[in-house]
Amino acid sequence: MANTYTALYYHLVFSTKNREPWIDDEIENRVWAYVGGIARDNKMTALRVGGMPDHLHVLTTIPKTLSVSQTLQLLKGGSSKWIHETFPRLTDFAWQDGYAAFTIGRSEIDNVIAYIENQREHHRKKTFQEEYRKFLHEHGIEFDERYVWG
């Protein structure tokens, strides 16, 4: 084959340090848009970015030239720097070190978009920790609870 083609869709999930509710209603749309801009600037296609004050979901494609860990470094590092520069009151803001990344099939894109868009409703019934554990279980990821939350 002369060319390389990929269609890789990832549902990325990561939280603020210690799951502190830093991303309030006042700034959330700007943060989500900025993360989408980082994706675009790095040849990703962010299909949906959203979340809650203590965590973020990103549905994105990742180009063949980037690894998942590089992608998260770009998104988390770039947005953290921007948050510190743009919102002086958030000098203690940080993302948690880890993340979860799940591949999804093309047929699941609409479901994941709806899931991200309905975070407020979803989290009336389930905490972030419950949500995260559920994702890990659904994707067959073994984990030790002592090391999940940092």
C-alpha positions in Angstrom: 0.0 0.0 0.0 1.4 3.4 -0.9 -0.6 5.5 1.6 -1.6 5.2 5.2 -5.2 5.8 6.2 -6.7 5.9 9.7 -10.1 6.5 11.2 -9.5 6.4 14.9 -12.0 7.8 17.3 -11.2 8.3 21.0 -13.3 9.1 24.0 -10.9 10.8 26.4 -11.7 11.4 30.0 -9.6 13.2 32.6 -10.2 15.1 35.8 -9.0 18.1 37.6 -6.4 17.5 40.3 -8.1 15.9 43.3 -11.4 16.3 41.3 -11.7 19.9 42.5 -14.6 21.8 40.8 -12.5 24.4 39.1 -14.4 24.7 35.8 -17.5 26.6 36.8 -20.4 27.8 34.6 -18.6 31.2 34.1 -15.6 29.7 32.2 -16.7 26.2 31.1 -17.6 27.1 27.5 -14.4 29.0 27.0 -12.4 26.0 28.4 -14.2 23.5 26.2 -13.7 25.7 23.1 -10.0 26.2 23.9 -9.5 22.4 24.2 -11.2 22.0 20.8 -8.9 24.7 19.4 -5.8 22.8 20.7 -7.2 19.7 19.0 -7.7 21.5 15.7 -4.2 23.1 15.8 -2.7 19.6 16.1 -4.7 18.1 13.2 -7.2 16.3 15.5 -11.0 16.7 15.0 -12.7 17.3 18.3 -16.2 16.1 17.6 -17.4 17.1 21.1 -15.7 18.6 24.2 -17.6 19.0 27.5 -17.8 17.9 31.0 -18.4 19.1 34.6 -16.6 21.3 37.0 -14.3 18.5 38.0 -13.7 16.6 34.7 -13.6 16.7 31.0 -14.7 14.4 28.1 -13.3 14.8 24.6 -14.5 12.8 21.6 -11.8 13.3 19.0 -9.9 11.8 16.1 -6.2 11.5 16.5 -3.9 11.7 13.5 -1.6 8.8 12.7 1.4 10.9 13.7 0.3 11.3 17.3 0.2 8.8 20.1 -2.6 8.9 22.7 -0.2 10.0 25.4 1.1 12.9 23.1 -2.5 13.9 22.5 -3.3 14.1 26.1 -0.1 16.0 26.8 -1.1 18.6 24.2 -4.7 18.9 25.4 -4.0 18.9 29.1 -0.7 20.9 29.0 -2.0 23.5 26.6 -5.3 24.1 28.3 -3.7 24.2 31.8 -1.2 26.9 30.6 -4.0 28.9 29.0 -6.3 28.6 32.1 -3.5 30.0 34.3 -2.8 32.9 31.9 -6.5 33.7 31.3 -8.0 33.3 34.7 -5.6 34.6 37.4 -7.9 33.4 40.2 -7.1 29.8 39.1 -3.4 29.8 39.9 -3.8 26.5 41.7 -5.7 24.8 38.9 -4.2 21.5 37.5 -5.4 18.4 35.7 -4.9 15.1 37.4 -1.9 13.2 36.1 -3.7 10.3 34.6 -6.5 9.8 32.0 -8.7 7.2 30.3 -8.8 6.8 26.6 -11.3 4.5 24.9 -11.6 3.7 21.2 -15.0 3.8 19.8 -16.5 2.7 16.5 -18.0 5.1 14.0 -21.4 3.8 14.8 -21.1 4.9 18.4 -20.2 8.6 17.7 -23.7 9.9 18.1 -24.1 8.1 21.4 -20.9 9.4 22.8 -21.7 13.0 21.6 -25.1 12.7 23.4 -23.4 11.4 26.5 -21.0 14.3 26.6 -23.8 16.8 25.9 -25.9 15.4 28.8 -23.2 15.5 31.5 -25.3 17.6 33.9 -28.2 15.3 33.7 -26.0 12.2 34.0 -24.2 13.5 37.1 -27.4 14.2 39.0 -27.5 10.4 39.4 -23.8 9.3 39.3 -20.6 10.8 40.7 -17.5 11.2 38.5 -15.9 8.3 40.4 -18.8 6.0 39.7 -18.8 7.1 36.0 -15.1 6.5 35.7 -15.2 3.0 37.4 -18.1 2.1 35.0 -16.1 3.1 32.0 -13.1 1.1 33.2 -15.3 -2.0 33.8 -17.1 -1.7 30.5 -13.8 -1.6 28.6 -12.3 -4.6 30.5 -9.6 -2.5 32.2 -8.3 -3.9 35.4 -7.4 -1.4 38.0 -6.4 -1.0 41.7 -8.7 1.5 43.4 -5.7 2.7 45.5 -4.0 4.1 42.4 -7.0 5.4 40.4 -7.6 8.7 42.2 -4.0 9.9 42.9 
